[in-house]
Amino acid sequence: MPTAEPATRPAVIELRQYTLRSGRRDELIELFDREFVETQEDVGMVVLGQFRDLDDPDRFVWLRGFRDMEVRHHALAAFYGGSVWAEHGPQANATMIDSDDVLLLCPLSDASGFAVFPSQRPQVGAPAPERFVSATMWSFPPGRHDGIALIREGLLPALRETGPAPLAALTTETAHNTFPRLPIRTGENVAVVFASYRDESEYRQHLARVQAQPLVRDEILPALTRGQTAAPRMLRLAPTGRSLLS
């Protein structure tokens, strides 16, 4: 009997947030979903998700993953040195003001990374799913691990107990950038939790249930507040038609 397709579980993930020229987001998404999905995966990476930022009409957010840092180097060199980017890259770059807001991440634990099935990706032209994806980011002082541990050991179990399990929980990948042609943010120490809901109302109901738990309300959230360097940031995201994550 044929075996089921194993999930792809990248160990290195880029969270990329692009600021675009006014009114050109849909142009980039159409180009990206048509030309830059399979062609990136053909050289060794996986395109995990593409999103419209619901709080900024000129913001495009996407994620891609790699098996490890060495694969990342070879895959990026092959793609950005290849014919597809040579042909379509100038059109993509023409839509952008800034593409350097990039976090290099890894799973917070062995069981907290993304698990996706690229063969199940919708075809070009598929309608955008009616889903709401949240990405909540906490920032901590460099070298401090207590906040990260608190999210892993306290907040994640509470999230799983009270609603849909997160898609993934990630933290900063501290390895040296193996492809300096593409800058990444340095000096970061973050945790990012991704979750998916039917709509924003379901997200807010889940959030209220989590915050009502005595342990979360009285211990976990105050401890996170004391340890963080900035207030948590939440990205409100709408998947595109070809996003694996939705």
Protein Blocks (a to p, Z undefined) as FASTA:
>chain_A
ZZdddddddfbdcdddddddehilmmmmmmmmmmmmmmmmmnopacfbdcddfkbckbcc
dddddfblmlmmmmmmmmmmmmklmmmmmmmmmmpfbfcbccddddfbfklcccddfklp
ccehiacdddddddddddddehiaklmmmmmmmmmmmmmmnmccdfbdcdddfbdcfblk
lccdehiacdddddddfblmlmmmmmmmmmmpmklmmmmmmmmmmmpmbdcddddddddf
klmbZZ
